[in-house]
Each structure stands twice: as structure tokens, then as C-alpha cells.
Amino acid sequence: MPGTPWISLTTDYGLTDGFVAACHGVIARLAPAVRVIDVTHLVPPADVRRGAAVLAQTVPYLPVGVHVAVVDPGVGTARRGVALATPGGLLVGPDNGLLPDAAAALGGVTAAVLLTEPRWLADRVSATFHGRDVFAPVAARLALGAPLAEAGPPVDPDGLVRLPAPTLTSDDDGFTAEVSTVDHFGNVQLAAPAHLLDPLPAALRVVPPGPEPTWPAVRGRTFGDAPADGLVVYVDSAGLVAIAVNGGRAVDLLRVAPGDVLRVSR
């Protein structure tokens, strides 16, 4: 792939330490003309599934470039570092399930390599900071147009680590789906495609797990389709079913977290 002037960064590094700045600095030293987009550095620590969802839902709207993602609880262990080529750009990060959904969103993996070439890495690679010492320098070189094949040996894309499929079942009365993510506004996104709402009426109910009460909801297009403080079930900007409270936070009302299961029914 020819040189691309963009790199994006998605991490769980937070904003109170110098980790993000160090990654920016490595990129700037190697590729000073490359521009960097910070997607987020507030992925919950070690939450690979949340990082994967944010990445996959964001990269289709970014410039074609090199997308670095680091949510890496296995850093320094036998887990592999990889770079993936897709029709829509390159992905760099740990082989722990973080990258495949984003690769699919960019058209699918066309080539994959292990990041083992010492000349592409920092002179001294920290066992706990591969974002700085492995992924950032690799991304900078790729953004400058270095061939992907020079980063390390090829790896079979079918052997990449993938996250378990989220819970999703449906029947004539509705569907049961895993909570995929909760955004900054407290909206609850489900691992449920939009078409599951098609046969359902305007009046719905949402059933949280455990002893929590069942909540009435309306099927709507946007938040204001529900009365004030009411629940609305809608299709969000990622094309997935989500639940919101008009003027409030659905996550607080439903008392759920990613990984919990909700039922939406007539």
C-alpha cells in the first residue's frame, strides 16, 4: 500500500499518564508529516470487547490509513503482535480479538503479518509498553509506505484470535441480546441487527437480567419519540438496536453492563 498520511490511535491508556504522548512522539520522530487522529484513549482498562466495538464502528468513517489499537491485557506474554491489510486500510495491534471486527468493517483481511522484524521496532522493547515500542513504530513505517511484508512473516488470517460471538436469539415475540457497549450518554447498545425490530409493534417492553423490573418502552427513530424519562428502542448510528432514555441514562435505569443480556419483546 502506498504511503498514507493518517494514523489513528484507539487505546485504554487514559489521559492522566504520558502513554498516549509517548506513542505520538514515536510516530512524530519517524513520520513527522503523518497526521494522527485520536479515536479514544478511554476504553475501560483491558476491555478488549469494548475496544473492538469502538474500533469497528469508527474506522469506516476515518481516512484511509493505518489504524493502531492497543487494549492489551496480555502484553509481554505469548500473544502475538500483528498488522492486517484490508481494502480500506491497515490495522496494527495485538492478536487478542481486538482487530478482526474492524478488519471486517474495512472489507476483510487480505494479508496479515507478525510484527517480528527488529529493525521496525524500538531498540529496546519494554515488556509492558508495546504501544510505544512495537505498534507505534510499525504504524509510522507503514504510513510512510514501507511494504507490509517487511514487518514480519505472513500469518494465516483464519488463525487470528477472535472474540466469542455475543448472545443473540430471536422468536416471534422479540429477541434476547447481549449488551455490546454503553456510550458516554448512557445509551445501551445491543448486539442485535436493526432488522430484528421490523416485526415488532410500537409498544415494547424491555426485560433486564435478574430481579430487575420489566420496563415499558416505545419503538422509535430517535430519543424524542419517547416521553420525557421514557425508554425508547431504536436503531443507532452503527445500525444496531439500542435503548435510551429521553432525557436520562438507560444504563442507570436498566442496571446493566456490557456482557449482560436484555430481552426486547412485544
C-alpha positions, 0 to 999 in steps of 0.5 A: 500500500502506498504511503498514507498520511493518517494514523489513528490511535484507539487505546485504554491508556487514559489521559492522566499518564504520558502513554498516549504522548509517548506513542505520538512522539514515536510516530512524530520522530519517524513520520513527522508529516503523518497526521494522527487522529485520536479515536479514544484513549478511554476504553475501560482498562483491558476491555478488549470487547469494548475496544473492538466495538469502538474500533469497528464502528469508527474506522469506516468513517476515518481516512484511509490509513493505518489504524493502531489499537492497543487494549492489551491485557496480555502484553509481554506474554505469548500473544502475538503482535500483528498488522492486517491489510484490508481494502480500506486500510491497515490495522496494527495491534495485538492478536487478542480479538481486538482487530478482526471486527474492524478488519471486517468493517474495512472489507476483510483481511487480505494479508496479515503479518507478525510484527517480528522484524527488529529493525521496525521496532524500538531498540529496546522493547519494554515488556509492558509498553508495546504501544510505544515500542512495537505498534507505534513504530510499525504504524509510522513505517507503514504510513510512510509506505514501507511494504507490509511484508517487511514487518514480519512473516505472513500469518494465516488470517483464519488463525487470528484470535477472535472474540466469542460471538455475543448472545443473540436469539430471536422468536416471534415475540422479540429477541434476547441480546447481549449488551455490546457497549454503553456510550458516554450518554448512557445509551445501551447498545445491543448486539442485535441487527436493526432488522430484528425490530421490523416485526415488532409493534410500537409498544415494547417492553424491555426485560433486564437480567435478574430481579430487575423490573420489566420496563415499558418502552416505545419503538422509535427513530430517535430519543424524542419519540419517547416521553420525557424519562421514557425508554425508547428502542431504536436503531443507532448510528452503527445500525444496531438496536439500542435503548435510551432514555429521553432525557436520562441514562438507560444504563442507570435505569436498566442496571446493566453492563456490557456482557449482560443480556436484555430481552426486547419483546412485544 
